[in-house]
Structure formats: structure tokens, C-alpha cells
């Protein structure tokens, strides 16, 4: 249904609609994107919990009784994150995205956020221009790398260890922040809720990952060299039942990214990480 353009656009909080309706709005708002989202109420609940999304601080755009856009806000102390912003196809290029983002920035400011981050897909020039107009600045390039080919002939020699121990060593050695979806707070959530959370260690680094339906997802990895990163990745790849290894939003200059590329991993998505100082 085409939103009647004669009706004014109004905003409410995302807390005022059900998880099912919010999931449906997400799916409609990302229709036609290079990376569409198809989520249900369960996935929406997982996202809210794992990424600290605040429905009461997030915004939904309406024309009459039809929801046409959404902007979700994640909150972690003085840090905030745009956990998804989209407008349904028939309402795009009408100013709805800017209206949502300005409201979200105001909501973040009221919540005490000092730095608001987001990711925008490479090629989504319209969204990137909007974010730049609002004061966001790009500070690094992120990739989603997927290794689905044959495992490396080099045997993985990393040893299993407790996830919390590996995580503590990664935090101590860290020199740059992790993307929000793989930040320390996210790992703390998954450490409680995800039985598949695992970790590996070598003299040259550590990795925390989880395995779901034969796919290993790297959550955090620190290595002192590309070789050490490769040992960790090779070990993950040769674990029983692992058919692929995925590293979400790894900085393009990370040692693990180089190790994955050398093993034939494909880059499925490129995003730019942006931030606004409030």
C-alpha cells in the first residue's frame, strides 16, 4: 500500500508496537537493499537483548495508521549506536529518514550519549550523504568475510580455553574499539545465553567464536601477526562440523582480515563505520 503523501508523518517510540510488528517493519524498511533483512519477533527480541537496543528511545515513523520507517537506538553508557534505520520503499526520498535520524539524535542526547555510531553500506550513497549532513564522520572501513572453501592444509594448532579468559586477554591487548555487534557487552550477553560460545589460544593471540548450524562466527580475535591469526582461524575451520567461518565487520586492515583473504575468504559486504560526537 502506498502511504498517502497528503498525511503528515508522525513519530512514536518503538516501545508502542509489538515485537512482531516491529520485525515486520524492519523487513519492509529494508526491502530492496543490497543486504535485505527478513526477521521475526524472536530475532527482534535477540537483537534488543544482545545489542542493548532501547525501544523506548527508538523511533517509528507513521502516516495515519501505516508504519513507514524505523530507527533503533542502542545504549551503553555514554556510547550509542544506530541499530538499524530504514524507510519503506514507497516513502523513501520524502524526508522521513532525516526526520527519524534527527529524532534519534535528540533521543540519544537526552539519554546522555556522547558518541553515536553507525554503519552504512558501501554504495548506499543517499544514506551516507544524510549522515554526513547530520555531522557523522567516517573513521574506518569494515568487511564481512566468509571462508567457505576447503580448509587450509595447515593444521590448526591453537588450543581450546575458557571464553572469559580469552576475552580478558583480547581486551588487555586491544588497540582499537570493536564494532558494536561484537563489542565486549555483546560478548557478555552471549556468554550467558549461547552454549556454543567457544575460545582458542596460541602464544600469538586469542579468539572467541560460536558455532551455529555448522557456521563458525568469529566474535573477537586478537593476534600479534598474520601467521598467528591464521593459526587461530585454521583451528576454527577444522573443528568438527564447521563448514564455514564468518567474521562480521572486521576492519579491512586487521591481521585476521589479511589471513582470511589469503585463505580464499570472500568479502560479502563492505560497510563504513561512522560516528557523531554529541
C-alpha positions in Angstrom: 0.0 0.0 0.0 1.3 3.4 -0.9 1.5 5.8 2.0 -0.8 8.8 1.3 1.6 11.7 0.8 -1.1 14.1 2.0 -1.0 12.7 5.5 1.6 14.2 7.9 4.4 12.0 9.2 4.3 11.4 12.9 6.7 9.7 15.2 6.2 7.3 18.2 8.6 5.2 20.2 9.3 1.6 19.1 8.0 0.5 22.6 4.5 1.3 21.4 4.3 -1.5 18.9 4.7 -5.3 19.3 7.9 -7.2 18.6 6.1 -8.9 15.7 5.0 -5.6 14.2 8.5 -4.1 14.7 10.1 -7.1 13.0 7.7 -6.7 10.1 8.5 -3.0 9.8 12.2 -3.8 9.7 11.7 -6.3 6.9 9.6 -3.8 4.9 12.0 -0.9 5.6 15.0 -2.9 4.2 13.2 -4.2 1.2 15.3 -3.6 -2.0 18.5 -3.1 0.0 21.7 -4.9 -1.1 21.5 -6.7 2.2 17.8 -7.1 3.0 16.6 -8.1 6.4 14.0 -10.8 7.0 13.4 -11.1 10.7 10.7 -12.3 13.0 9.7 -11.5 16.6 12.3 -13.9 18.1 15.1 -12.4 16.1 14.0 -8.9 17.1 14.0 -9.9 20.8 17.5 -11.3 20.4 18.7 -8.1 18.8 17.2 -6.0 21.5 18.9 -8.0 24.2 22.3 -8.7 22.6 22.8 -5.2 21.3 21.1 -3.2 24.1 18.5 -1.7 21.8 16.2 0.6 23.7 12.6 0.5 22.2 11.6 3.5 24.4 14.4 5.6 22.9 13.9 4.3 19.4 11.5 5.8 16.9 8.9 4.7 14.4 7.5 6.9 11.6 3.8 6.8 10.7 1.4 8.1 8.1 -2.0 7.7 9.6 -2.1 4.1 10.8 0.7 2.8 8.5 4.2 2.4 9.8 6.7 3.7 7.2 10.1 3.9 8.9 12.2 2.9 11.9 15.3 4.0 13.7 16.6 1.9 16.6 18.9 3.2 19.3 21.4 1.1 21.3 22.6 2.4 24.6 25.7 1.5 26.5 26.6 4.3 29.0 27.8 7.4 27.1 28.0 5.4 23.8 25.1 5.0 21.5 24.5 3.1 18.2 22.0 3.3 15.4 20.9 -0.3 15.4 19.1 -0.1 12.1 17.4 2.8 10.2 15.2 2.3 7.2 12.2 3.6 5.4 9.7 1.5 3.3 10.2 1.9 -0.4 7.1 4.0 -1.1 8.1 6.6 1.5 11.7 7.0 0.6 13.1 10.3 -0.6 10.4 12.2 1.3 12.5 13.4 4.2 11.3 10.6 6.5 14.8 9.2 7.1 16.1 12.6 8.1 13.1 13.1 10.4 13.8 9.8 12.1 17.6 10.4 12.4 17.1 13.9 13.9 14.7 12.5 16.5 17.1 9.6 17.3 20.0 12.0 17.8 17.8 14.1 20.2 16.8 10.9 22.0 20.4 9.8 22.3 21.4 13.3 23.7 18.6 13.1 26.3 19.9 9.6 27.3 23.4 11.1 28.0 25.1 9.7 24.9 28.3 11.5 23.9 29.3 9.4 20.9 26.7 7.9 18.5 27.9 5.3 16.0 26.5 3.5 13.0 27.5 1.5 9.9 26.4 2.3 6.3 26.7 0.0 3.3 29.3 0.9 0.6 27.2 2.1 -2.3 24.3 3.5 -0.2 25.3 7.0 -1.1 22.0 8.5 -0.2 22.2 7.3 3.4 25.8 8.3 3.7 25.2 11.8 2.5 22.4 12.1 5.0 24.6 11.0 7.9 27.3 13.4 6.8 24.8 16.2 6.6 23.9 15.4 10.2 27.5 15.6 11.3 28.6 11.9 11.2 32.2 11.3 10.1 33.7 8.1 8.6 36.6 6.6 10.6 37.1 3.1 9.2 36.1 0.5 6.6 34.6 -2.8 7.7 34.2 -6.0 5.8 32.1 -9.2 6.3 34.4 -12.0 5.3 33.2 -15.6 4.7 35.5 -18.5 4.3 33.6 -21.4 2.7 36.2 -23.1 0.6 38.3 -26.1 1.6 40.1 -25.9 5.0 43.7 -24.8 4.9 46.2 -27.6 4.5 48.0 -26.2 7.5 46.7 -27.9 10.6 45.3 -25.6 13.2 47.4 -25.7 16.4 45.5 -23.4 18.7 44.2 -24.9 22.0 40.8 -24.6 23.5 40.4 -22.4 26.5 37.7 -20.7 28.6 35.9 -17.9 26.6 36.2 -15.4 29.5 39.9 -16.0 29.8 40.5 -15.4 26.1 38.2 -12.4 26.2 40.2 -10.9 29.1 43.5 -11.2 27.1 41.9 -9.7 24.0 40.7 -6.7 26.0 44.1 -6.2 27.5 45.8 -6.3 24.1 43.2 -4.2 22.2 44.4 -1.1 20.4 41.1 -0.2 18.6 37.4 -0.4 19.5 35.3 -3.4 18.4 32.2 -2.8 16.3 29.0 -2.7 18.4 27.8 -6.1 17.3 31.0 -7.7 18.6 31.8 -5.4 21.5 32.5 -6.6 25.0 29.0 -6.0 26.2 27.7 -8.2 23.3 30.0 -11.0 24.3 28.9 -10.7 27.9 25.3 -11.2 26.8 26.2 -14.2 24.6 28.4 -15.7 27.3 25.2 -16.2 29.3 22.8 -17.1 26.5 24.8 -19.0 24.0 26.0 -22.5 24.9 28.0 -22.6 21.6 30.4 -19.8 22.7 34.0 -21.1 22.5 37.5 -19.8 22.6 41.0 -20.7 21.4 44.5 -19.5 22.4 48.0 -19.5 21.0 51.2 -17.8 22.1 50.4 -15.2 19.5 46.8 -14.5 20.2 43.2 -15.5 21.2 39.9 -15.9 19.5 36.3 -16.1 20.8 33.7 -17.6 18.5 30.5 -19.5 18.3 29.2 -22.3 16.1 25.6 -22.4 14.9 24.3 -24.9 12.3 27.8 -25.6 11.0 28.8 -22.0 10.7 31.5 -20.6 12.9 31.1 -16.8 13.7 34.3 -15.1 15.0 33.2 -12.6 17.7 36.6 -11.2 18.7 40.2 -12.1 17.7 43.5 -10.5 18.6 46.8 -11.7 17.1 50.3 -10.4 17.1 50.9 -11.4 13.4 49.0 -12.6 10.4 50.5 -16.0 11.0 49.1 -16.2 14.5 45.7 -15.1 13.2 45.9 -17.8 10.6 46.6 -20.5 13.2 43.5 -19.4 15.1 41.3 -19.4 12.0 42.7 -22.7 10.7 41.9 -24.3 14.1 38.3 -22.9 14.0 37.9 -24.1 10.4 38.9 -27.6 11.2 36.6 -28.1 14.2 34.2 -30.9 13.8 31.1 -29.9 11.8 32.4 -26.4 10.8 31.6 -25.8 7.2 32.3 -22.1 7.0 33.9 -19.2 9.1 32.4 -15.8 9.1 33.9 -12.6 10.6 31.4 -9.8 10.8 32.5 -6.2 10.4 36.3 -6.9 10.7 38.3 -3.8 9.9 39.8 -4.1 6.5 43.4 -3.6 7.8 43.1 -6.2 10.6 45.6 -9.1 10.6 42.7 -11.5 10.7 41.2 -10.0 7.6 44.5 -10.5 5.8 44.7 -14.1 7.0 41.2 -14.8 5.8 41.8 -13.3 2.4 44.9 -15.4 1.9 42.8 -18.5 2.6 40.3 -17.5 -0.1 37.6 -15.9 2.0 35.1 -13.8 0.1 34.0 -10.3 1.1 30.2 -10.4 1.1 29.6 -6.9 2.5 31.6 -3.7 2.9 30.4 -1.0 5.4 31.8 2.3 6.6 31.7 2.9 10.3 30.7 6.5 11.2 30.3 8.4 14.4 28.8 11.6 15.7 30.2 13.5 18.7 27.1 14.8 20.5 
